[in-house]
Every structure is written in C-alpha cells, then in structure tokens.
Amino acid sequence: METPDRDPQLWRLARQRAKFQSGLLTYLFVNAILWAVWAFTGRDSSPIPWPLWVSFFWGIGVVIRGLKAYGGLGWADRSEHEYEKLMRQQRNELR
C-alpha cells in the first residue's frame, strides 16, 4: 500500500507524538501495577514508598519526551529553524 506524499516534518512530529502517547500509557500502566504491589504487600517502615523512585525518575523522562513532542523542545526543529533563518538572511544579502 503506497502512502501519499507527506510533509517530512509533519510526519516526524506525528511519529514523535505517537511514541510519546505510547510511552505515557506504558508509564501509567506499569506505575499503577507497582503502586498496587506496594499497597497490597507489606508496607515497610520506610518514610518514602519505593515505587516513588520509579515514578519520579521515569516521569522526568516522560515529561521531557512530552515537551519534545508537544512543546517545541526538539533540537532538530531548532536546527531547521536556524538554517531557514540563515538562508533568508543570505538571500536578503544577495539582493
């Protein structure tokens, strides 16, 4: 099955967002299981629940990936933007 012509930037962004959504669902599912295991097994006397560490550090990665997908933190996008800006400046100098 052939795909129609796609804008490469939009296609890359769509793939990035789909990966983020998949990763977010995995994060939520796995963390729900970890917290359930912690809740139903003997809670130790530690003041900090052990699933908190997994949720926190993995959550940082999920947030960063979300910002890249939806917040414009993609380094490739910035490079392309700077390249286009330089090309416009060069065209204006040639005139």
Backbone bond lengths (Angstrom), bond angles and torsions (degrees), N, CA, C in turn:
res aa  C-N    CA-C-N  psi(-1)  N-CA   C-N-CA  omega(-1)  CA-C   N-CA-C  phi
1 M - - - 1.437 - - 1.522 109.11 -
2 E 1.303 116.65 121.76 1.449 120.25 -179.83 1.516 110.43 -85.25
3 T 1.311 114.02 145.48 1.458 119.08 178.02 1.516 109.12 -99.35
4 P 1.318 116.67 147.70 1.465 118.47 177.66 1.528 110.21 -67.68
5 D 1.319 115.41 165.13 1.460 119.39 178.00 1.522 109.04 -58.90
6 R 1.316 114.92 132.35 1.458 120.76 -178.27 1.516 109.70 -118.64
7 D 1.296 114.04 149.84 1.459 120.04 170.52 1.527 106.24 -73.84
8 P 1.330 119.04 118.10 1.469 120.59 -175.20 1.529 113.19 -59.33
9 Q 1.325 117.59 -36.46 1.459 119.78 179.99 1.517 110.96 -67.38
10 L 1.330 117.01 -44.20 1.457 120.39 179.35 1.526 111.31 -66.08
11 W 1.322 116.39 -38.82 1.463 120.17 178.95 1.527 110.63 -64.81
12 R 1.328 117.62 -41.54 1.460 121.72 177.98 1.526 110.17 -63.45
13 L 1.337 116.75 -42.25 1.455 121.02 178.71 1.528 111.04 -65.31
14 A 1.319 117.35 -40.08 1.470 121.01 178.34 1.526 110.76 -63.56
15 R 1.327 117.59 -42.72 1.468 120.68 177.35 1.520 111.39 -64.07
16 Q 1.325 116.09 -40.83 1.458 121.10 179.69 1.533 110.36 -63.02
17 R 1.317 117.08 -42.42 1.464 120.97 179.38 1.524 111.29 -68.49
18 A 1.320 117.31 -38.35 1.463 120.37 178.14 1.530 110.41 -64.95
19 K 1.340 117.53 -40.22 1.463 121.03 177.15 1.525 110.66 -63.85
20 F 1.336 116.14 -41.03 1.455 119.49 178.25 1.523 110.99 -62.06
21 Q 1.324 116.99 -45.98 1.461 120.63 -179.12 1.521 111.21 -61.71
22 S 1.305 116.83 -41.58 1.457 121.20 177.22 1.526 110.96 -63.85
23 G 1.315 116.81 -44.61 1.456 121.39 178.73 1.518 112.36 -64.40
24 L 1.335 116.85 -36.64 1.460 120.65 178.32 1.526 111.10 -65.46
25 L 1.324 116.49 -42.60 1.461 119.46 177.80 1.528 111.36 -63.64
26 T 1.313 117.03 -40.89 1.462 120.92 176.98 1.524 110.52 -62.15
27 Y 1.319 116.06 -45.33 1.469 121.41 178.39 1.529 110.86 -57.25
28 L 1.329 116.65 -48.49 1.466 120.41 -178.98 1.526 111.80 -63.78
29 F 1.322 116.88 -43.44 1.463 121.40 -178.28 1.533 111.31 -65.10
30 V 1.319 116.74 -49.79 1.469 120.77 -177.79 1.530 110.17 -64.98
31 N 1.323 117.24 -42.01 1.459 119.39 179.88 1.516 112.00 -66.82
32 A 1.329 117.83 -35.69 1.469 120.17 175.65 1.526 110.23 -61.07
33 I 1.319 116.68 -41.63 1.467 120.34 178.45 1.536 110.72 -65.47
34 L 1.327 116.97 -44.86 1.470 120.10 -179.44 1.524 111.60 -61.60
35 W 1.324 116.49 -44.18 1.467 119.75 179.73 1.524 111.00 -67.48
36 A 1.329 117.36 -34.64 1.471 120.17 177.15 1.521 110.37 -66.96
37 V 1.329 117.16 -42.08 1.470 120.68 177.68 1.518 109.31 -60.75
38 W 1.313 116.70 -44.90 1.464 120.40 179.84 1.530 110.93 -62.79
39 A 1.331 116.94 -41.21 1.464 120.71 -176.97 1.525 112.10 -70.11
40 F 1.332 117.37 -37.31 1.465 119.97 -174.85 1.525 113.83 -91.21
41 T 1.315 117.21 -14.69 1.460 119.38 174.22 1.523 106.59 -96.02
42 G 1.286 115.66 169.93 1.464 118.61 -177.79 1.517 111.19 -59.28
43 R 1.306 116.18 118.60 1.470 119.89 175.58 1.518 107.43 -71.68
44 D 1.304 115.30 126.78 1.461 117.95 -179.61 1.526 110.30 -76.98
45 S 1.282 116.01 174.99 1.465 120.59 -176.24 1.522 112.77 -82.54
46 S 1.302 117.10 4.15 1.461 120.69 179.75 1.533 109.58 -65.75
47 P 1.336 117.37 138.33 1.471 119.03 179.61 1.531 113.36 -70.96
48 I 1.320 116.26 -17.96 1.472 120.33 -179.26 1.528 107.86 -115.39
49 P 1.329 117.94 120.77 1.468 119.97 178.13 1.532 110.87 -64.11
50 W 1.326 116.31 139.00 1.461 119.40 -177.01 1.525 114.01 -63.16
51 P 1.357 122.17 -31.01 1.471 118.63 178.12 1.532 113.56 -67.23
52 L 1.325 116.06 -16.18 1.458 119.25 179.62 1.524 111.58 -60.67
53 W 1.337 116.49 -37.54 1.464 120.35 -179.33 1.524 111.04 -63.75
54 V 1.317 116.37 -44.83 1.466 120.39 179.04 1.529 109.85 -63.91
55 S 1.321 115.75 -48.27 1.464 120.27 -178.38 1.522 111.55 -60.40
56 F 1.324 116.24 -42.34 1.460 120.11 -177.00 1.525 112.42 -66.99
57 F 1.328 116.52 -55.03 1.462 118.73 -174.15 1.524 112.75 -71.78
58 W 1.311 117.47 -38.58 1.459 120.08 175.47 1.530 109.08 -66.94
59 G 1.330 116.49 -36.81 1.461 121.43 178.80 1.519 112.65 -61.36
60 I 1.325 116.85 -35.59 1.467 120.08 176.59 1.529 109.54 -59.94
61 G 1.324 116.51 -44.77 1.467 120.22 178.31 1.518 112.31 -63.41
62 V 1.326 116.83 -39.43 1.462 120.84 179.11 1.530 110.12 -64.75
63 V 1.320 116.89 -42.85 1.471 120.37 179.16 1.527 110.72 -62.99
64 I 1.316 117.05 -43.64 1.473 120.05 179.45 1.524 110.75 -62.33
65 R 1.327 115.99 -43.14 1.462 119.62 178.99 1.536 110.79 -64.26
66 G 1.320 116.75 -38.44 1.465 120.85 177.23 1.516 112.12 -65.06
67 L 1.331 116.30 -40.44 1.462 119.19 177.48 1.525 111.60 -65.19
68 K 1.315 116.47 -36.77 1.461 119.55 176.71 1.524 110.92 -65.54
69 A 1.334 116.39 -39.64 1.463 120.22 -175.96 1.524 112.45 -77.67
70 Y 1.336 116.90 -38.34 1.458 119.69 -173.00 1.522 114.11 -116.72
71 G 1.313 117.85 -18.74 1.454 119.69 -173.62 1.509 115.54 -104.92
72 G 1.303 118.17 2.34 1.463 120.17 177.59 1.521 114.05 76.86
73 L 1.333 117.94 30.56 1.458 120.40 176.97 1.519 112.61 -92.59
74 G 1.321 117.61 10.27 1.458 120.22 -177.85 1.513 111.66 -71.09
75 W 1.331 116.27 125.19 1.458 120.07 -178.59 1.517 111.51 -68.69
76 A 1.322 117.11 -31.81 1.462 119.38 178.62 1.528 110.22 -65.71
77 D 1.327 116.35 -39.37 1.460 120.10 177.85 1.521 110.88 -62.39
78 R 1.311 116.35 -41.33 1.461 119.58 179.40 1.519 111.05 -65.44
79 S 1.315 116.92 -39.66 1.462 120.37 178.02 1.520 110.75 -62.91
80 E 1.332 115.67 -44.40 1.465 119.25 178.81 1.519 111.19 -63.29
81 H 1.324 116.72 -40.21 1.462 121.16 179.14 1.528 110.54 -62.73
82 E 1.323 116.88 -45.10 1.457 120.68 178.91 1.530 111.31 -64.76
83 Y 1.329 116.52 -39.29 1.460 120.50 178.34 1.529 110.35 -61.67
84 E 1.332 116.50 -46.53 1.464 120.31 179.26 1.522 111.28 -62.65
85 K 1.326 116.95 -38.27 1.459 121.14 177.99 1.530 110.77 -63.29
86 L 1.331 116.18 -43.87 1.461 119.97 178.26 1.522 111.76 -64.96
87 M 1.330 116.70 -37.85 1.473 120.00 177.99 1.530 110.50 -63.85
88 R 1.323 117.57 -42.15 1.477 120.67 177.71 1.519 110.91 -62.78
89 Q 1.336 117.09 -42.07 1.459 120.79 178.48 1.521 110.80 -62.79
90 Q 1.318 116.64 -41.34 1.458 120.27 -179.77 1.521 110.68 -65.55
91 R 1.332 117.42 -41.85 1.468 120.50 177.72 1.524 111.03 -62.39
92 N 1.312 117.06 -40.05 1.462 120.69 179.89 1.529 111.18 -67.49
93 E 1.321 118.35 -33.78 1.462 121.12 177.98 1.524 111.80 -70.97
94 L 1.324 116.93 -31.03 1.461 120.50 -178.92 1.523 111.92 -74.39
95 R 1.277 118.18 -19.78 1.479 120.97 -178.83 1.480 112.41 -76.15
